[in-house]
Amino acid sequence: MKIAVTSQNRKTITNHAGKCRKFWIYEVEDNSVQGKQLLEIPLSQSFHESDHNAPHPLDGVKLLISGGHGQGLQHRLQRMGIVALATAETDPDKAVAAWLAGKLIEKSPDAHDGQGHGQGHGHGPSSQVIGPL
């Protein structure tokens, strides 16, 4: 199974997944990380810019972990067969390890107007612990 984690700076989990162009791709087998590589995509392939009906570099990924995403992106990812998960965790490796252990705390995705700035990012009672599908 493949897990993608948004990481524009290659160090931390990026908010606003629709604009992200760098993703850590984790290969997971038997609930264990087998490999990790960075996928960099051009601006035209970011979710905000790309054609919703065209193939995408994240096709084949089963889970996308980000700091936040809008409902439109969540629906698009669902159509692609990708579960979208927003978390307050900032470390990509820790987020994947926590998810594999069933301990990653999920927060509500951002409900934003396309810009995604100035939002509360869903911290609070809507958070829940989540793990493998």
N, CA, C and O atoms as CSV, one atom per row, in Angstrom:
chain,resi,resn,atom,element,x,y,z
A,1,MET,N,N,0.835,-1.170,0.000
A,1,MET,CA,C,0.000,0.000,0.000
A,1,MET,C,C,0.881,1.235,0.000
A,1,MET,O,O,1.961,1.242,0.592
A,2,LYS,N,N,0.411,2.283,-0.670
A,2,LYS,CA,C,1.154,3.541,-0.699
A,2,LYS,C,C,0.428,4.600,0.124
A,2,LYS,O,O,-0.790,4.754,0.040
A,3,ILE,N,N,1.213,5.324,0.920
A,3,ILE,CA,C,0.722,6.446,1.705
A,3,ILE,C,C,1.478,7.685,1.245
A,3,ILE,O,O,2.707,7.672,1.176
A,4,ALA,N,N,0.758,8.750,0.931
A,4,ALA,CA,C,1.380,10.026,0.557
A,4,ALA,C,C,1.199,11.006,1.711
A,4,ALA,O,O,0.141,11.064,2.337
A,5,VAL,N,N,2.254,11.775,1.980
A,5,VAL,CA,C,2.208,12.797,3.020
A,5,VAL,C,C,2.665,14.110,2.398
A,5,VAL,O,O,3.741,14.182,1.806
A,6,THR,N,N,1.840,15.148,2.535
A,6,THR,CA,C,2.201,16.462,1.989
A,6,THR,C,C,3.396,17.016,2.754
A,6,THR,O,O,3.412,16.994,3.985
A,7,SER,N,N,4.406,17.518,2.025
A,7,SER,CA,C,5.589,18.064,2.692
A,7,SER,C,C,6.323,19.017,1.751
A,7,SER,O,O,7.355,18.670,1.177
A,8,GLN,N,N,5.783,20.199,1.605
A,8,GLN,CA,C,6.355,21.167,0.673
A,8,GLN,C,C,7.816,21.490,0.994
A,8,GLN,O,O,8.619,21.691,0.083
A,9,ASN,N,N,8.165,21.542,2.285
A,9,ASN,CA,C,9.549,21.858,2.665
A,9,ASN,C,C,10.398,20.608,2.898
A,9,ASN,O,O,11.550,20.712,3.321
A,10,ARG,N,N,9.841,19.433,2.626
A,10,ARG,CA,C,10.510,18.136,2.774
A,10,ARG,C,C,10.794,17.753,4.220
A,10,ARG,O,O,11.439,16.734,4.468
A,11,LYS,N,N,10.328,18.547,5.178
A,11,LYS,CA,C,10.601,18.293,6.590
A,11,LYS,C,C,9.340,18.116,7.415
A,11,LYS,O,O,9.289,17.253,8.290
A,12,THR,N,N,8.322,18.924,7.148
A,12,THR,CA,C,7.106,18.899,7.943
A,12,THR,C,C,5.886,18.664,7.055
A,12,THR,O,O,5.948,18.815,5.834
A,13,ILE,N,N,4.790,18.296,7.687
A,13,ILE,CA,C,3.542,18.076,6.968
A,13,ILE,C,C,2.947,19.430,6.596
A,13,ILE,O,O,2.804,20.317,7.437
A,14,THR,N,N,2.609,19.566,5.329
A,14,THR,CA,C,2.084,20.807,4.778
A,14,THR,C,C,0.573,20.882,4.950
A,14,THR,O,O,-0.140,19.898,4.753
A,15,ASN,N,N,0.100,22.067,5.322
A,15,ASN,CA,C,-1.332,22.349,5.290
A,15,ASN,C,C,-1.737,22.592,3.847
A,15,ASN,O,O,-0.883,22.771,2.979
A,16,HIS,N,N,-3.027,22.598,3.594
A,16,HIS,CA,C,-3.565,22.962,2.279
A,16,HIS,C,C,-3.023,22.049,1.181
A,16,HIS,O,O,-2.289,22.478,0.291
A,17,ALA,N,N,-3.402,20.803,1.271
A,17,ALA,CA,C,-2.910,19.766,0.371
A,17,ALA,C,C,-3.148,20.079,-1.098
A,17,ALA,O,O,-2.381,19.632,-1.950
A,18,GLY,N,N,-4.182,20.828,-1.412
A,18,GLY,CA,C,-4.498,21.125,-2.804
A,18,GLY,C,C,-3.425,21.914,-3.522
A,18,GLY,O,O,-3.316,21.843,-4.746
A,19,LYS,N,N,-2.630,22.667,-2.774
A,19,LYS,CA,C,-1.575,23.475,-3.383
A,19,LYS,C,C,-0.196,22.825,-3.285
A,19,LYS,O,O,0.768,23.322,-3.868
A,20,CYS,N,N,-0.102,21.731,-2.559
A,20,CYS,CA,C,1.191,21.084,-2.321
A,20,CYS,C,C,1.732,20.445,-3.597
A,20,CYS,O,O,0.977,19.905,-4.406
A,21,ARG,N,N,3.065,20.518,-3.764
A,21,ARG,CA,C,3.725,19.932,-4.933
A,21,ARG,C,C,4.801,18.921,-4.559
A,21,ARG,O,O,5.444,18.339,-5.432
A,22,LYS,N,N,4.995,18.711,-3.251
A,22,LYS,CA,C,5.984,17.727,-2.793
A,22,LYS,C,C,5.312,16.792,-1.798
A,22,LYS,O,O,4.649,17.224,-0.855
A,23,PHE,N,N,5.502,15.507,-2.036
A,23,PHE,CA,C,4.868,14.477,-1.221
A,23,PHE,C,C,5.882,13.404,-0.880
A,23,PHE,O,O,6.634,12.954,-1.745
A,24,TRP,N,N,5.905,12.990,0.388
A,24,TRP,CA,C,6.648,11.789,0.749
A,24,TRP,C,C,5.736,10.621,0.447
A,24,TRP,O,O,4.584,10.600,0.880
A,25,ILE,N,N,6.239,9.652,-0.288
A,25,ILE,CA,C,5.481,8.455,-0.623
A,25,ILE,C,C,6.082,7.301,0.167
A,25,ILE,O,O,7.253,6.958,0.003
A,26,TYR,N,N,5.265,6.711,1.023
A,26,TYR,CA,C,5.685,5.584,1.855
A,26,TYR,C,C,5.117,4.302,1.266
A,26,TYR,O,O,3.926,4.217,0.963
A,27,GLU,N,N,5.977,3.311,1.106
A,27,GLU,CA,C,5.554,1.972,0.706
A,27,GLU,C,C,5.376,1.174,1.996
A,27,GLU,O,O,6.316,1.021,2.777
A,28,VAL,N,N,4.171,0.671,2.209
A,28,VAL,CA,C,3.862,-0.065,3.432
A,28,VAL,C,C,3.441,-1.480,3.070
A,28,VAL,O,O,2.612,-1.698,2.186
A,29,GLU,N,N,4.030,-2.426,3.772
A,29,GLU,CA,C,3.683,-3.836,3.596
A,29,GLU,C,C,3.646,-4.480,4.966
A,29,GLU,O,O,4.544,-4.262,5.780
A,30,ASP,N,N,2.617,-5.272,5.231
A,30,ASP,CA,C,2.465,-5.939,6.530
A,30,ASP,C,C,2.560,-4.941,7.682
A,30,ASP,O,O,3.199,-5.205,8.700
A,31,ASN,N,N,1.915,-3.797,7.502
A,31,ASN,CA,C,1.842,-2.757,8.534
A,31,ASN,C,C,3.214,-2.193,8.927
A,31,ASN,O,O,3.404,-1.723,10.049
A,32,SER,N,N,4.169,-2.248,7.984
A,32,SER,CA,C,5.521,-1.754,8.229
A,32,SER,C,C,6.004,-0.963,7.018
A,32,SER,O,O,5.762,-1.355,5.876
A,33,VAL,N,N,6.684,0.145,7.269
A,33,VAL,CA,C,7.224,0.965,6.185
A,33,VAL,C,C,8.398,0.233,5.551
A,33,VAL,O,O,9.363,-0.122,6.229
A,34,GLN,N,N,8.307,0.011,4.244
A,34,GLN,CA,C,9.346,-0.686,3.493
A,34,GLN,C,C,10.240,0.278,2.713
A,34,GLN,O,O,11.352,-0.076,2.321
A,35,GLY,N,N,9.746,1.497,2.492
A,35,GLY,CA,C,10.521,2.478,1.747
A,35,GLY,C,C,9.836,3.823,1.754
A,35,GLY,O,O,8.648,3.936,2.055
A,36,LYS,N,N,10.608,4.845,1.415
A,36,LYS,CA,C,10.110,6.219,1.404
A,36,LYS,C,C,10.859,6.970,0.315
A,36,LYS,O,O,12.083,6.885,0.218
A,37,GLN,N,N,10.111,7.710,-0.508
A,37,GLN,CA,C,10.758,8.541,-1.528
A,37,GLN,C,C,9.972,9.823,-1.704
A,37,GLN,O,O,8.773,9.872,-1.433
A,38,LEU,N,N,10.653,10.856,-2.159
A,38,LEU,CA,C,10.021,12.155,-2.376
A,38,LEU,C,C,9.500,12.231,-3.802
A,38,LEU,O,O,10.223,11.936,-4.754
A,39,LEU,N,N,8.255,12.623,-3.941
A,39,LEU,CA,C,7.648,12.865,-5.246
A,39,LEU,C,C,7.442,14.367,-5.389
A,39,LEU,O,O,6.722,14.980,-4.601
A,40,GLU,N,N,8.073,14.953,-6.395
A,40,GLU,CA,C,7.890,16.376,-6.692
A,40,GLU,C,C,7.124,16.484,-7.999
A,40,GLU,O,O,7.508,15.892,-9.008
A,41,ILE,N,N,6.031,17.250,-7.971
A,41,ILE,CA,C,5.214,17.401,-9.164
A,41,ILE,C,C,5.215,18.863,-9.609
A,41,ILE,O,O,5.401,19.756,-8.782
A,42,PRO,N,N,5.010,19.118,-10.896
A,42,PRO,CA,C,4.952,20.502,-11.370
A,42,PRO,C,C,3.660,21.178,-10.892
A,42,PRO,O,O,2.693,20.504,-10.537
A,43,LEU,N,N,3.656,22.496,-10.889
A,43,LEU,CA,C,2.490,23.271,-10.470
A,43,LEU,C,C,1.236,22.817,-11.205
A,43,LEU,O,O,0.160,22.740,-10.613
A,44,SER,N,N,1.372,22.520,-12.481
A,44,SER,CA,C,0.217,22.111,-13.285
A,44,SER,C,C,-0.401,20.797,-12.805
A,44,SER,O,O,-1.532,20.484,-13.174
A,45,GLN,N,N,0.320,20.025,-11.991
A,45,GLN,CA,C,-0.184,18.763,-11.466
A,45,GLN,C,C,-0.699,18.878,-10.030
A,45,GLN,O,O,-1.225,17.908,-9.485
A,46,SER,N,N,-0.551,20.071,-9.405
A,46,SER,CA,C,-1.113,20.228,-8.061
A,46,SER,C,C,-2.622,20.048,-8.163
A,46,SER,O,O,-3.203,20.263,-9.227
A,47,PHE,N,N,-3.250,19.660,-7.081
A,47,PHE,CA,C,-4.681,19.399,-7.137
A,47,PHE,C,C,-5.478,20.640,-7.512
A,47,PHE,O,O,-6.504,20.535,-8.183
A,48,HIS,N,N,-5.019,21.815,-7.087
A,48,HIS,CA,C,-5.719,23.051,-7.432
A,48,HIS,C,C,-5.639,23.367,-8.915
A,48,HIS,O,O,-6.537,24.013,-9.454
A,49,GLU,N,N,-4.594,22.928,-9.578
A,49,GLU,CA,C,-4.364,23.291,-10.979
A,49,GLU,C,C,-4.693,22.190,-11.980
A,49,GLU,O,O,-4.954,22.479,-13.147
A,50,SER,N,N,-4.685,20.951,-11.548
A,50,SER,CA,C,-4.804,19.842,-12.495
A,50,SER,C,C,-6.261,19.530,-12.844
A,50,SER,O,O,-7.187,19.875,-12.110
A,51,ASP,N,N,-6.426,18.876,-13.974
A,51,ASP,CA,C,-7.728,18.435,-14.472
A,51,ASP,C,C,-8.232,17.292,-13.595
A,51,ASP,O,O,-7.528,16.304,-13.386
A,52,HIS,N,N,-9.437,17.431,-13.090
A,52,HIS,CA,C,-10.015,16.421,-12.195
A,52,HIS,C,C,-10.215,15.075,-12.879
A,52,HIS,O,O,-10.301,14.048,-12.206
A,53,ASN,N,N,-10.289,15.068,-14.195
A,53,ASN,CA,C,-10.561,13.827,-14.924
A,53,ASN,C,C,-9.306,13.193,-15.532
A,53,ASN,O,O,-9.374,12.102,-16.096
A,54,ALA,N,N,-8.183,13.862,-15.420
A,54,ALA,CA,C,-6.939,13.354,-16.009
A,54,ALA,C,C,-6.192,12.469,-15.006
A,54,ALA,O,O,-6.394,12.600,-13.798
A,55,PRO,N,N,-5.343,11.580,-15.489
A,55,PRO,CA,C,-4.490,10.814,-14.569
A,55,PRO,C,C,-3.663,11.769,-13.699
A,55,PRO,O,O,-3.339,12.882,-14.114
A,56,HIS,N,N,-3.331,11.316,-12.498
A,56,HIS,CA,C,-2.580,12.146,-11.554
A,56,HIS,C,C,-1.402,11.348,-11.002
A,56,HIS,O,O,-1.497,10.127,-10.871
A,57,PRO,N,N,-0.284,12.022,-10.673
A,57,PRO,CA,C,0.876,11.314,-10.127
A,57,PRO,C,C,0.598,10.540,-8.834
A,57,PRO,O,O,1.347,9.624,-8.494
A,58,LEU,N,N,-0.469,10.896,-8.112
A,58,LEU,CA,C,-0.784,10.175,-6.880
A,58,LEU,C,C,-1.771,9.029,-7.097
A,58,LEU,O,O,-2.216,8.406,-6.133
A,59,ASP,N,N,-2.115,8.750,-8.349
A,59,ASP,CA,C,-2.947,7.579,-8.626
A,59,ASP,C,C,-2.254,6.351,-8.044
A,59,ASP,O,O,-1.046,6.186,-8.211
A,60,GLY,N,N,-2.993,5.505,-7.377
A,60,GLY,CA,C,-2.420,4.307,-6.762
A,60,GLY,C,C,-2.137,4.464,-5.282
A,60,GLY,O,O,-1.927,3.472,-4.584
A,61,VAL,N,N,-2.129,5.704,-4.789
A,61,VAL,CA,C,-1.976,5.955,-3.359
A,61,VAL,C,C,-3.301,5.615,-2.684
A,61,VAL,O,O,-4.363,5.869,-3.253
A,62,LYS,N,N,-3.257,5.053,-1.498
A,62,LYS,CA,C,-4.478,4.695,-0.766
A,62,LYS,C,C,-4.823,5.678,0.344
A,62,LYS,O,O,-5.984,5.781,0.740
A,63,LEU,N,N,-3.817,6.410,0.856
A,63,LEU,CA,C,-4.030,7.336,1.960
A,63,LEU,C,C,-3.200,8.587,1.723
A,63,LEU,O,O,-2.023,8.497,1.375
A,64,LEU,N,N,-3.808,9.758,1.910
A,64,LEU,CA,C,-3.091,11.031,1.840
A,64,LEU,C,C,-3.210,11.695,3.198
A,64,LEU,O,O,-4.314,11.983,3.660
A,65,ILE,N,N,-2.080,11.936,3.835
A,65,ILE,CA,C,-2.035,12.624,5.124
A,65,ILE,C,C,-1.558,14.040,4.877
A,65,ILE,O,O,-0.538,14.255,4.223
A,66,SER,N,N,-2.306,15.016,5.407
A,66,SER,CA,C,-1.916,16.416,5.269
A,66,SER,C,C,-2.281,17.160,6.547
A,66,SER,O,O,-2.909,16.611,7.452
A,67,GLY,N,N,-1.872,18.416,6.594
A,67,GLY,CA,C,-2.263,19.271,7.703
A,67,GLY,C,C,-3.663,19.812,7.524
A,67,GLY,O,O,-4.265,20.303,8.480
A,68,GLY,N,N,-4.190,19.732,6.321
A,68,GLY,CA,C,-5.542,20.192,6.056
A,68,GLY,C,C,-5.857,20.180,4.581
A,68,GLY,O,O,-4.965,20.225,3.735
A,69,HIS,N,N,-7.129,20.119,4.289
A,69,HIS,CA,C,-7.603,20.123,2.908
A,69,HIS,C,C,-9.071,20.524,2.913
A,69,HIS,O,O,-9.764,20.384,3.920
A,70,GLY,N,N,-9.521,21.013,1.795
A,70,GLY,CA,C,-10.917,21.408,1.669
A,70,GLY,C,C,-11.801,20.232,1.309
A,70,GLY,O,O,-11.323,19.159,0.942
A,71,GLN,N,N,-13.097,20.456,1.422
A,71,GLN,CA,C,-14.060,19.397,1.119
A,71,GLN,C,C,-14.016,19.005,-0.357
A,71,GLN,O,O,-14.206,17.836,-0.693
A,72,GLY,N,N,-13.769,19.973,-1.237
A,72,GLY,CA,C,-13.680,19.662,-2.655
A,72,GLY,C,C,-12.563,18.674,-2.942
A,72,GLY,O,O,-12.747,17.724,-3.703
A,73,LEU,N,N,-11.400,18.897,-2.331
A,73,LEU,CA,C,-10.286,17.973,-2.523
A,73,LEU,C,C,-10.610,16.620,-1.903
A,73,LEU,O,O,-10.277,15.581,-2.474
A,74,GLN,N,N,-11.251,16.622,-0.750
A,74,GLN,CA,C,-11.607,15.353,-0.117
A,74,GLN,C,C,-12.507,14.536,-1.040
A,74,GLN,O,O,-12.315,13.327,-1.172
A,75,HIS,N,N,-13.478,15.170,-1.674
A,75,HIS,CA,C,-14.361,14.460,-2.604
A,75,HIS,C,C,-13.589,13.960,-3.824
A,75,HIS,O,O,-13.812,12.843,-4.290
A,76,ARG,N,N,-12.685,14.786,-4.335
A,76,ARG,CA,C,-11.876,14.371,-5.488
A,76,ARG,C,C,-11.033,13.150,-5.138
A,76,ARG,O,O,-10.960,12.192,-5.907
A,77,LEU,N,N,-10.403,13.194,-3.979
A,77,LEU,CA,C,-9.574,12.069,-3.555
A,77,LEU,C,C,-10.412,10.806,-3.382
A,77,LEU,O,O,-9.967,9.714,-3.734
A,78,GLN,N,N,-11.611,10.948,-2.847
A,78,GLN,CA,C,-12.500,9.790,-2.709
A,78,GLN,C,C,-12.782,9.165,-4.070
A,78,GLN,O,O,-12.776,7.942,-4.209
A,79,ARG,N,N,-13.028,10.004,-5.074
A,79,ARG,CA,C,-13.272,9.492,-6.421
A,79,ARG,C,C,-12.038,8.769,-6.968
A,79,ARG,O,O,-12.159,7.859,-7.787
A,80,MET,N,N,-10.856,9.178,-6.510
A,80,MET,CA,C,-9.607,8.544,-6.939
A,80,MET,C,C,-9.297,7.286,-6.124
A,80,MET,O,O,-8.327,6.585,-6.411
A,81,GLY,N,N,-10.119,6.998,-5.106
A,81,GLY,CA,C,-9.869,5.849,-4.241
A,81,GLY,C,C,-8.859,6.126,-3.148
A,81,GLY,O,O,-8.251,5.200,-2.611
A,82,ILE,N,N,-8.672,7.414,-2.809
A,82,ILE,CA,C,-7.705,7.827,-1.796
A,82,ILE,C,C,-8.448,8.357,-0.578
A,82,ILE,O,O,-9.327,9.210,-0.705
A,83,VAL,N,N,-8.098,7.856,0.600
A,83,VAL,CA,C,-8.642,8.371,1.846
A,83,VAL,C,C,-7.813,9.594,2.229
A,83,VAL,O,O,-6.586,9.520,2.297
A,84,ALA,N,N,-8.485,10.723,2.479
A,84,ALA,CA,C,-7.801,11.955,2.890
A,84,ALA,C,C,-7.904,12.085,4.404
A,84,ALA,O,O,-8.985,11.959,4.980
A,85,LEU,N,N,-6.769,12.338,5.035
A,85,LEU,CA,C,-6.731,12.451,6.482
A,85,LEU,C,C,-5.972,13.715,6.850
A,85,LEU,O,O,-4.843,13.915,6.401
A,86,ALA,N,N,-6.580,14.569,7.660
A,86,ALA,CA,C,-5.918,15.774,8.161
A,86,ALA,C,C,-5.467,15.513,9.595
A,86,ALA,O,O,-6.188,14.897,10.380
A,87,THR,N,N,-4.274,15.984,9.925
A,87,THR,CA,C,-3.734,15.781,11.265
A,87,THR,C,C,-2.981,17.019,11.725
A,87,THR,O,O,-2.510,17.814,10.912
A,88,ALA,N,N,-2.877,17.171,13.034
A,88,ALA,CA,C,-2.076,18.243,13.606
A,88,ALA,C,C,-0.608,17.829,13.753
A,88,ALA,O,O,0.249,18.674,14.013
A,89,GLU,N,N,-0.312,16.533,13.589
A,89,GLU,CA,C,1.081,16.055,13.636
A,89,GLU,C,C,1.860,16.752,12.531
A,89,GLU,O,O,1.356,16.899,11.418
A,90,THR,N,N,3.073,17.180,12.824
A,90,THR,CA,C,3.865,17.904,11.834
A,90,THR,C,C,4.995,17.074,11.230
A,90,THR,O,O,5.536,17.447,10.189
A,91,ASP,N,N,5.357,15.973,11.848
A,91,ASP,CA,C,6.454,15.137,11.360
A,91,ASP,C,C,5.897,14.011,10.483
A,91,ASP,O,O,5.116,13.195,10.971
A,92,PRO,N,N,6.280,13.947,9.199
A,92,PRO,CA,C,5.745,12.910,8.317
A,92,PRO,C,C,5.990,11.486,8.814
A,92,PRO,O,O,5.074,10.664,8.795
A,93,ASP,N,N,7.206,11.184,9.255
A,93,ASP,CA,C,7.516,9.830,9.722
A,93,ASP,C,C,6.678,9.466,10.952
A,93,ASP,O,O,6.161,8.353,11.052
A,94,LYS,N,N,6.551,10.410,11.883
A,94,LYS,CA,C,5.754,10.153,13.091
A,94,LYS,C,C,4.281,9.968,12.742
A,94,LYS,O,O,3.603,9.136,13.345
A,95,ALA,N,N,3.783,10.732,11.780
A,95,ALA,CA,C,2.380,10.606,11.384
A,95,ALA,C,C,2.105,9.225,10.805
A,95,ALA,O,O,1.112,8.590,11.159
A,96,VAL,N,N,2.974,8.758,9.922
A,96,VAL,CA,C,2.773,7.440,9.314
A,96,VAL,C,C,2.896,6.351,10.377
A,96,VAL,O,O,2.086,5.424,10.410
A,97,ALA,N,N,3.898,6.454,11.243
A,97,ALA,CA,C,4.065,5.459,12.310
A,97,ALA,C,C,2.847,5.446,13.232
A,97,ALA,O,O,2.376,4.376,13.620
A,98,ALA,N,N,2.335,6.620,13.583
A,98,ALA,CA,C,1.155,6.695,14.449
A,98,ALA,C,C,-0.061,6.102,13.751
A,98,ALA,O,O,-0.854,5.400,14.380
A,99,TRP,N,N,-0.216,6.374,12.465
A,99,TRP,CA,C,-1.344,5.808,11.722
A,99,TRP,C,C,-1.252,4.288,11.689
A,99,TRP,O,O,-2.249,3.599,11.903
A,100,LEU,N,N,-0.061,3.766,11.422
A,100,LEU,CA,C,0.130,2.315,11.383
A,100,LEU,C,C,-0.155,1.673,12.745
A,100,LEU,O,O,-0.605,0.529,12.815
A,101,ALA,N,N,0.107,2.415,13.822
A,101,ALA,CA,C,-0.135,1.911,15.177
A,101,ALA,C,C,-1.579,2.158,15.625
A,101,ALA,O,O,-1.956,1.767,16.729
A,102,GLY,N,N,-2.383,2.800,14.783
A,102,GLY,CA,C,-3.761,3.110,15.157
A,102,GLY,C,C,-3.863,4.238,16.155
A,102,GLY,O,O,-4.835,4.321,16.906
A,103,LYS,N,N,-2.847,5.128,16.172
A,103,LYS,CA,C,-2.795,6.182,17.183
A,103,LYS,C,C,-2.733,7.593,16.606
A,103,LYS,O,O,-2.565,8.552,17.358
A,104,LEU,N,N,-2.863,7.740,15.298
A,104,LEU,CA,C,-2.800,9.078,14.714
A,104,LEU,C,C,-4.099,9.819,15.018
A,104,LEU,O,O,-5.189,9.291,14.799
A,105,ILE,N,N,-3.976,11.028,15.516
A,105,ILE,CA,C,-5.154,11.841,15.821
A,105,ILE,C,C,-5.540,12.615,14.573
A,105,ILE,O,O,-4.771,13.422,14.051
A,106,GLU,N,N,-6.750,12.345,14.112
A,106,GLU,CA,C,-7.282,13.014,12.931
A,106,GLU,C,C,-8.056,14.245,13.378
A,106,GLU,O,O,-8.763,14.224,14.386
A,107,LYS,N,N,-7.907,15.316,12.608
A,107,LYS,CA,C,-8.702,16.515,12.854
A,107,LYS,C,C,-9.617,16.737,11.662
A,107,LYS,O,O,-9.411,16.163,10.593
A,108,SER,N,N,-10.615,17.561,11.850
A,108,SER,CA,C,-11.515,17.865,10.742
A,108,SER,C,C,-10.738,18.554,9.643
A,108,SER,O,O,-9.875,19.385,9.924
A,109,PRO,N,N,-11.033,18.218,8.375
A,109,PRO,CA,C,-10.358,18.934,7.287
A,109,PRO,C,C,-10.790,20.395,7.296
A,109,PRO,O,O,-11.855,20.732,7.813
A,110,ASP,N,N,-9.967,21.250,6.729
A,110,ASP,CA,C,-10.287,22.674,6.677
A,110,ASP,C,C,-11.518,22.896,5.820
A,110,ASP,O,O,-11.629,22.342,4.726
A,111,ALA,N,N,-12.429,23.693,6.309
A,111,ALA,CA,C,-13.559,24.150,5.489
A,111,ALA,C,C,-13.168,25.540,5.028
A,111,ALA,O,O,-13.395,26.523,5.733
A,112,HIS,N,N,-12.581,25.620,3.845
A,112,HIS,CA,C,-12.076,26.907,3.388
A,112,HIS,C,C,-12.656,27.290,2.048
A,112,HIS,O,O,-13.290,26.480,1.372
A,113,ASP,N,N,-12.435,28.517,1.679
A,113,ASP,CA,C,-13.038,29.090,0.484
A,113,ASP,C,C,-12.155,28.983,-0.742
A,113,ASP,O,O,-12.360,29.711,-1.712
A,114,GLY,N,N,-11.192,28.105,-0.722
A,114,GLY,CA,C,-10.273,27.976,-1.843
A,114,GLY,C,C,-8.923,28.584,-1.522
A,114,GLY,O,O,-7.920,28.214,-2.132
A,115,GLN,N,N,-8.877,29.501,-0.585
A,115,GLN,CA,C,-7.614,30.091,-0.161
A,115,GLN,C,C,-7.052,29.338,1.039
A,115,GLN,O,O,-5.852,29.075,1.108
A,116,GLY,N,N,-7.932,28.992,1.989
A,116,GLY,CA,C,-7.511,28.170,3.114
A,116,GLY,C,C,-6.693,28.888,4.159
A,116,GLY,O,O,-5.996,28.237,4.937
A,117,HIS,N,N,-6.751,30.196,4.208
A,117,HIS,CA,C,-5.953,30.928,5.188
A,117,HIS,C,C,-6.853,31.493,6.265
A,117,HIS,O,O,-8.004,31.847,6.007
A,118,GLY,N,N,-6.318,31.577,7.482
A,118,GLY,CA,C,-7.054,32.171,8.574
A,118,GLY,C,C,-8.076,31.248,9.209
A,118,GLY,O,O,-8.931,31.721,9.958
A,119,GLN,N,N,-8.025,29.990,8.949
A,119,GLN,CA,C,-8.973,29.049,9.518
A,119,GLN,C,C,-8.415,28.469,10.806
A,119,GLN,O,O,-7.214,28.521,11.069
A,120,GLY,N,N,-9.326,27.910,11.606
A,120,GLY,CA,C,-8.945,27.312,12.883
A,120,GLY,C,C,-8.345,25.931,12.737
A,120,GLY,O,O,-7.853,25.374,13.718
A,121,HIS,N,N,-8.367,25.362,11.551
A,121,HIS,CA,C,-7.766,24.071,11.243
A,121,HIS,C,C,-8.327,22.922,12.057
A,121,HIS,O,O,-7.645,21.915,12.248
A,122,GLY,N,N,-9.559,23.049,12.544
A,122,GLY,CA,C,-10.286,21.902,13.062
A,122,GLY,C,C,-9.835,21.326,14.387
A,122,GLY,O,O,-10.247,20.212,14.712
A,123,HIS,N,N,-9.028,21.998,15.164
A,123,HIS,CA,C,-8.645,21.462,16.458
A,123,HIS,C,C,-9.860,21.488,17.367
A,123,HIS,O,O,-10.646,22.434,17.320
A,124,GLY,N,N,-10.024,20.485,18.177
A,124,GLY,CA,C,-11.140,20.511,19.110
A,124,GLY,C,C,-11.884,19.194,19.153
A,124,GLY,O,O,-11.313,18.135,18.891
A,125,PRO,N,N,-13.165,19.267,19.486
A,125,PRO,CA,C,-13.922,18.057,19.762
A,125,PRO,C,C,-14.102,17.132,18.566
A,125,PRO,O,O,-14.480,15.975,18.751
A,126,SER,N,N,-13.846,17.598,17.347
A,126,SER,CA,C,-14.040,16.738,16.187
A,126,SER,C,C,-12.828,15.854,15.912
A,126,SER,O,O,-12.861,15.064,14.969
A,127,SER,N,N,-11.770,15.957,16.692
A,127,SER,CA,C,-10.591,15.114,16.497
A,127,SER,C,C,-10.877,13.692,16.926
A,127,SER,O,O,-11.657,13.460,17.850
A,128,GLN,N,N,-10.246,12.737,16.256
A,128,GLN,CA,C,-10.400,11.339,16.623
A,128,GLN,C,C,-9.123,10.585,16.297
A,128,GLN,O,O,-8.342,11.006,15.444
A,129,VAL,N,N,-8.917,9.474,16.977
A,129,VAL,CA,C,-7.754,8.627,16.716
A,129,VAL,C,C,-8.106,7.688,15.572
A,129,VAL,O,O,-9.198,7.121,15.526
A,130,ILE,N,N,-7.166,7.537,14.655
A,130,ILE,CA,C,-7.437,6.718,13.464
A,130,ILE,C,C,-6.205,5.868,13.143
A,130,ILE,O,O,-5.085,6.210,13.524
A,131,GLY,N,N,-6.428,4.771,12.446
A,131,GLY,CA,C,-5.335,3.885,12.062
A,131,GLY,C,C,-5.614,3.180,10.763
A,131,GLY,O,O,-6.463,3.626,9.990
A,132,PRO,N,N,-4.926,2.096,10.502
A,132,PRO,CA,C,-4.997,1.431,9.202
A,132,PRO,C,C,-6.422,1.140,8.732
A,132,PRO,O,O,-7.323,0.857,9.521
A,133,LEU,N,N,-6.581,1.222,7.422
A,133,LEU,CA,C,-7.889,1.004,6.790
A,133,LEU,C,C,-8.338,-0.425,6.941
A,133,LEU,O,O,-9.416,-0.787,6.469
